[in-house]
């Protein structure tokens, strides 16, 4: 999973076009992209879209409304029976939110005749001020937890900030902290870390730079708000042939020396963390 594209669930035109854009995941949006008066129609359209997909179709996630929105139960009532590939929870504040949502989903899975735990949860985990204090609580919260994402736009509003970047285009310390904590929280919980939406969909150069920085630090995927962003994101988060060859050489070297904790390869001393990283590169290359 490299690219996750938001698609307003109330737009038939965008829903029709989205599967051909090359994104690894489509996120059918019931939250920010849908006005209040359209939410009921969006729920029905999203459920129909999920239920109608054929074999081999692109994974479909659904961003529901948040726990305090008053709209979440109606979202789940409509969506869970269609069995989306995951639920994306906005404005998550920690493990207790994941446990509560998991219980809400489980009840509806039982009613719909689905296996308990059939629908995973990913969470956008930096959209409120309180969320910053909850990253250590995601580990072990639920076996449904499948990823943590960070976002800057809602956090700007929550903090009363003017912007997330300074005059030179760098994230301010406030937002660097949120980005870093999300990465730590995801690693601690053993789930993928997903980078934020890049708002200016016309600026592909800055999108690439931001995606490269995210990949460097440990993020493995990125959210998108426009189909034009998908090719750039996919390119950045797909391991190069050189990276795959190097990772394979490391795996092969350890395989040739069973039981070794340290090996020498091309003048470098490599230990078990290098092996784990090489295996992760190969896994991403197969996705």
C-alpha positions as CSV (number, residue, x, y, z in Angstrom):
1,X,0.0,0.0,0.0
2,X,1.5,3.3,-1.2
3,X,-1.2,5.6,-2.2
4,X,-4.7,6.2,-0.6
5,X,-7.0,8.5,-2.6
6,X,-9.9,10.3,-0.9
7,X,-13.1,10.2,-3.0
8,X,-16.3,12.1,-2.0
9,X,-18.9,9.4,-1.5
10,X,-21.6,11.6,-2.8
11,X,-20.0,12.2,-6.2
12,X,-21.0,9.7,-8.8
13,X,-18.6,11.3,-11.3
14,X,-15.6,11.0,-9.1
15,X,-16.5,7.5,-7.9
16,X,-16.8,6.3,-11.5
17,X,-13.3,7.8,-12.4
18,X,-11.4,6.9,-9.3
19,X,-10.8,3.1,-9.9
20,X,-8.7,3.9,-13.0
21,X,-6.3,6.4,-11.4
22,X,-3.8,3.8,-10.2
23,X,-4.3,4.4,-6.4
24,X,-3.6,1.4,-4.2
25,X,-6.6,2.2,-2.0
26,X,-9.7,4.3,-2.5
27,X,-11.1,6.1,0.6
28,X,-14.8,6.7,0.2
29,X,-15.3,9.9,2.2
30,X,-18.3,10.4,4.4
31,X,-16.7,13.1,6.5
32,X,-15.1,16.4,5.4
33,X,-15.7,16.1,1.7
34,X,-19.5,15.6,2.2
35,X,-21.8,18.4,3.3
36,X,-24.2,17.6,6.2
37,X,-27.3,17.5,4.0
38,X,-25.7,15.0,1.7
39,X,-24.4,12.5,4.3
40,X,-27.4,10.2,4.1
41,X,-27.2,9.9,0.4
42,X,-23.4,9.5,0.6
43,X,-23.8,6.6,2.9
44,X,-26.1,4.8,0.6
45,X,-23.9,5.5,-2.4
46,X,-20.8,4.3,-0.7
47,X,-22.5,1.0,0.4
48,X,-23.7,0.4,-3.1
49,X,-20.3,1.1,-4.6
50,X,-18.7,-1.4,-2.2
51,X,-21.3,-4.0,-2.7
52,X,-21.1,-3.8,-6.5
53,X,-17.4,-4.2,-6.9
54,X,-16.2,-7.4,-8.6
55,X,-13.3,-9.7,-7.9
56,X,-9.9,-8.2,-8.0
57,X,-11.1,-4.7,-7.5
58,X,-9.1,-2.0,-5.7
59,X,-9.4,-2.1,-1.9
60,X,-12.1,0.3,-0.7
61,X,-11.8,2.0,2.7
62,X,-14.4,4.4,4.2
63,X,-13.7,7.5,6.2
64,X,-16.5,7.7,8.6
65,X,-17.4,10.7,10.8
66,X,-15.7,11.0,14.1
67,X,-16.8,9.5,17.5
68,X,-18.2,12.8,18.7
69,X,-19.9,13.8,15.5
70,X,-23.2,12.3,16.1
71,X,-23.1,10.7,12.7
72,X,-20.9,7.7,13.2
73,X,-23.5,5.1,14.1
74,X,-25.5,5.9,11.0
75,X,-22.3,5.6,9.0
76,X,-21.6,2.2,10.4
77,X,-25.1,1.0,10.0
78,X,-25.0,1.7,6.3
79,X,-21.4,0.7,5.6
80,X,-20.5,-2.4,7.7
81,X,-23.0,-4.8,6.0
82,X,-21.3,-4.0,2.6
83,X,-18.0,-5.1,4.1
84,X,-15.5,-2.4,3.2
85,X,-11.8,-3.3,3.3
86,X,-11.3,-0.9,6.3
87,X,-12.8,1.9,8.2
88,X,-10.8,5.1,8.5
89,X,-11.5,6.9,11.8
90,X,-10.8,10.7,11.8
91,X,-9.9,12.7,14.9
92,X,-8.7,9.7,16.8
93,X,-7.2,10.4,20.2
94,X,-5.7,7.1,21.2
95,X,-6.2,3.4,21.8
96,X,-9.5,3.8,23.7
97,X,-11.1,5.3,20.6
98,X,-10.0,2.3,18.6
99,X,-11.4,-0.1,21.2
100,X,-14.7,1.7,21.2
101,X,-15.0,1.8,17.4
102,X,-14.0,-1.9,17.3
103,X,-16.9,-2.8,19.6
104,X,-19.3,-0.7,17.5
105,X,-18.1,-2.5,14.3
106,X,-18.2,-5.9,16.0
107,X,-21.9,-5.5,16.9
108,X,-22.8,-4.7,13.3
109,X,-20.6,-7.5,11.9
110,X,-22.6,-9.9,14.0
111,X,-25.9,-8.6,12.8
112,X,-24.6,-8.7,9.2
113,X,-23.3,-12.3,9.5
114,X,-19.7,-11.2,9.1
115,X,-16.8,-12.7,11.0
116,X,-15.7,-10.8,14.1
117,X,-12.8,-8.7,13.1
118,X,-13.4,-8.8,9.4
119,X,-13.1,-5.0,9.0
120,X,-9.8,-3.4,10.0
121,X,-9.4,0.1,11.3
122,X,-7.0,2.8,10.3
123,X,-6.9,6.1,12.2
124,X,-6.0,9.7,11.5
125,X,-4.2,10.4,14.7
126,X,-3.2,14.1,14.8
127,X,-6.3,16.1,14.2
128,X,-6.9,17.3,17.7
129,X,-4.7,18.8,20.4
130,X,-5.5,15.9,22.8
131,X,-4.4,13.4,20.2
132,X,-0.8,14.3,20.7
133,X,-0.8,12.6,24.1
134,X,-2.3,9.3,23.0
135,X,0.3,7.8,20.7
136,X,1.6,5.3,23.3
137,X,-1.9,3.8,23.8
138,X,-2.5,2.4,20.3
139,X,-0.3,-0.6,20.8
140,X,-2.5,-3.6,21.8
141,X,-5.7,-1.5,21.6
142,X,-7.3,-3.8,19.0
143,X,-6.3,-6.4,16.5
144,X,-8.2,-4.4,14.0
145,X,-5.7,-1.6,14.0
146,X,-4.1,-1.5,10.6
147,X,-2.4,1.9,10.3
148,X,-1.9,5.4,11.7
149,X,-2.0,8.5,9.6
150,X,-1.1,12.1,10.4
151,X,-2.8,15.2,9.1
152,X,-2.0,18.9,9.5
153,X,-5.1,20.7,8.2
154,X,-7.5,19.9,11.1
155,X,-4.7,20.4,13.5
156,X,-4.1,23.9,12.2
157,X,-7.7,24.7,13.1
158,X,-7.6,22.9,16.5
159,X,-4.6,24.9,17.6
160,X,-5.7,28.2,16.1
161,X,-2.5,28.3,14.1
162,X,-2.0,30.4,11.0
163,X,-0.2,27.7,9.0
164,X,1.8,24.5,9.4
165,X,4.8,25.7,7.5
166,X,7.2,28.7,7.8
167,X,8.2,31.2,5.2
168,X,10.8,28.7,3.8
169,X,8.2,26.0,3.4
170,X,9.4,23.9,6.3
171,X,7.0,22.5,8.9
172,X,7.2,24.4,12.1
173,X,8.2,22.6,15.3
174,X,4.6,22.3,16.3
175,X,3.7,20.2,13.3
176,X,7.0,18.4,13.1
177,X,6.2,17.1,16.6
178,X,2.8,15.7,15.4
179,X,4.4,14.1,12.4
180,X,7.2,12.5,14.4
181,X,4.9,11.2,17.1
182,X,2.6,9.6,14.6
183,X,5.6,7.7,13.2
184,X,6.7,6.6,16.6
185,X,3.2,5.6,17.6
186,X,2.8,3.5,14.4
187,X,6.1,1.8,14.9
188,X,5.3,1.1,18.5
189,X,2.0,-0.4,17.5
190,X,3.5,-2.4,14.7
191,X,1.4,-0.9,12.0
192,X,2.2,1.2,8.8
193,X,2.6,5.0,9.2
194,X,0.7,7.0,6.5
195,X,1.8,10.4,5.5
196,X,-0.5,13.4,5.3
197,X,-2.5,14.9,2.4
198,X,-0.5,17.4,0.4
199,X,-3.1,20.1,-0.2
200,X,-1.7,21.8,-3.4
201,X,-2.5,19.1,-5.9
202,X,-1.0,21.1,-8.8
203,X,2.5,21.3,-7.2
204,X,4.0,17.9,-8.0
205,X,7.6,19.0,-7.2
206,X,6.8,19.8,-3.6
207,X,4.6,16.8,-3.4
208,X,7.5,14.6,-4.4
209,X,9.9,16.3,-2.0
210,X,7.5,15.8,0.9
211,X,6.9,12.2,0.0
212,X,10.6,11.5,-0.3
213,X,11.1,13.0,3.2
214,X,8.3,10.9,4.5
215,X,9.8,7.7,3.0
216,X,13.2,8.6,4.4
217,X,11.9,8.9,7.9
218,X,9.8,5.7,7.8
219,X,6.4,6.4,6.4
220,X,5.4,3.8,3.9
221,X,2.3,5.4,2.2
222,X,0.7,8.8,1.6
223,X,-2.8,10.1,1.4
224,X,-3.9,11.9,-1.8
225,X,-6.8,14.2,-2.5
226,X,-6.5,14.3,-6.3
227,X,-5.8,11.6,-8.9
228,X,-2.9,13.6,-10.3
229,X,-1.0,13.0,-7.1
230,X,-1.2,9.2,-7.3
231,X,1.6,8.6,-9.9
232,X,4.1,10.7,-7.9
233,X,3.2,9.0,-4.6
234,X,3.4,5.5,-6.1
235,X,6.7,6.3,-7.7
236,X,8.2,7.5,-4.4
237,X,7.0,4.7,-2.3
238,X,7.9,1.9,-4.7
239,X,11.3,0.5,-4.0
240,X,13.7,1.0,-6.9
241,X,15.3,-1.9,-8.6
242,X,18.6,-1.0,-7.0
243,X,17.0,-1.0,-3.5
244,X,15.4,-4.3,-4.1
245,X,18.6,-5.8,-5.4
246,X,20.5,-4.6,-2.3
247,X,17.8,-5.9,0.1
248,X,17.8,-9.3,-1.6
249,X,21.6,-9.5,-1.3
250,X,21.4,-8.8,2.4
251,X,18.7,-11.5,2.8
252,X,20.7,-14.0,0.8
253,X,23.8,-13.3,2.8
254,X,22.1,-14.0,6.1
255,X,20.5,-17.1,4.6
256,X,24.0,-18.3,3.6
257,X,25.1,-17.8,7.2
258,X,22.3,-19.3,9.3
259,X,22.5,-18.4,13.0
260,X,24.9,-15.4,12.3
261,X,24.0,-12.2,14.1
262,X,26.4,-10.1,12.1
263,X,27.7,-10.5,8.6
264,X,30.1,-8.6,6.3
265,X,28.7,-7.5,2.9
266,X,30.4,-5.2,0.4
267,X,32.6,-3.7,3.1
268,X,29.8,-3.1,5.6
269,X,29.0,-4.9,8.8
270,X,25.3,-5.7,8.9
271,X,23.3,-7.0,11.9
272,X,19.8,-8.2,12.4
273,X,18.1,-4.8,12.2
274,X,19.6,-4.5,8.7
275,X,18.0,-7.9,7.8
276,X,14.6,-6.7,9.1
277,X,14.8,-3.6,7.0
278,X,15.8,-5.5,3.9
279,X,12.9,-7.8,4.4
280,X,10.6,-4.8,4.7
281,X,11.9,-3.4,1.4
282,X,11.3,-6.7,-0.3
283,X,7.8,-6.9,1.1
284,X,7.0,-3.4,-0.2
285,X,8.4,-4.3,-3.6
286,X,5.9,-7.2,-3.8
287,X,2.9,-5.1,-2.9
